[in-house]
């Protein structure tokens, strides 16, 4: 599987203008900023879910030259609030999920046969990560992937994600609030300040 | 067979009984008397006027007048589709989609029924063309209005689901597939129900009218079957076109869900 670099070239959406950024294979870049500063919207622009200025590149492939659904399949955005539309959990997964992965995330294998209504918000969040990664994307855009989790589970999810990202060599843009989390997972940390991204020193 | 003539004083008798009904609801303070009377009055005025128009139209029997009448009916139906939406597509798209899909389906099926099946001389003979088109348009209008309303309103409410499915890399047709099916269903349900209940629960109005006017039940039944099948065709294809174009309009060329193309509902 090829390892590609994600590159943003003068992307502008909402308040943000002229965002330039490159994320290498296996690199995790954390994005932080006050609520409403446009973190999620920037991810939506990268996934091409909202009209925006500028170009996004995946290796040598331009966003605007790729059919939109094929782009999103490669540049996978996992939202903070995931949605589950079918009756059973496993109907949302085209392929079988490894029990090991479920266990690493602190989920029991039976969860796949549950009715969707039984899922807690924390379970939904972890399953959404599995669902996104199961599509085998080339890039991951994670919007607060541990927002609904307790501390122990948060660390479990971080460990699992880090391992996957390192093995698969995927570029990751990760929206995070928690300073501790950023220190644990990020290779680089960017903060949204008005219309710009400011590089923060890593501890 | 001769039709028994109805005179105005006989209608006045029926009207006076509606007034009695309105009086009763007023006495019992049920608050319906006013709208009851207004609606009854509208029926009398609107139908009397259309009676005059039809008399003139039947006497003239000219294609251009029939076509003008059909056009007026189509535009009014298009306006009605728009008025029945909670969230319209902005930029005249709802009116456009509604009118176009009704034109394509109702007009085609009506012309087909007139030329190929019924075959009056000339084919546009207003006694056949106008009532047939009226029934087609009326039902297609209901189907198209219901389907578009369901489509846009459900898309609005389920925006998070649609977008999540887009994020997973689904093409727009798949992401809105469930909602399209629901919209199609609500557009066609009234007609399917009407066909299922026809003759068992309800005697359709047109057939009843023909029988009252002296047609033999066997012939009236044949006309009714023809009309119901044509209406189903018109409603079905009209709704199909409206749902296809309407759902496409909810997405842009980059397959993004564009709910900013919908109006906000009036309070």
Boltz contact constraints between the chains, C-beta under 6 A:
constraints:
  - contact:
      token1: [A, 48]
      token2: [B, 254]
      max_distance: 6.0
  - contact:
      token1: [A, 49]
      token2: [B, 256]
      max_distance: 6.0
  - contact:
      token1: [A, 68]
      token2: [B, 254]
      max_distance: 6.0
  - contact:
      token1: [A, 68]
      token2: [B, 255]
      max_distance: 6.0
  - contact:
      token1: [A, 69]
      token2: [B, 169]
      max_distance: 6.0
  - contact:
      token1: [A, 69]
      token2: [B, 171]
      max_distance: 6.0
  - contact:
      token1: [A, 69]
      token2: [B, 255]
      max_distance: 6.0
  - contact:
      token1: [A, 72]
      token2: [B, 167]
      max_distance: 6.0
  - contact:
      token1: [A, 72]
      token2: [B, 169]
      max_distance: 6.0
  - contact:
      token1: [A, 73]
      token2: [B, 169]
      max_distance: 6.0
  - contact:
      token1: [A, 77]
      token2: [B, 167]
      max_distance: 6.0
  - contact:
      token1: [A, 83]
      token2: [B, 160]
      max_distance: 6.0
  - contact:
      token1: [A, 83]
      token2: [B, 161]
      max_distance: 6.0
  - contact:
      token1: [A, 83]
      token2: [B, 164]
      max_distance: 6.0
  - contact:
      token1: [A, 85]
      token2: [B, 161]
      max_distance: 6.0
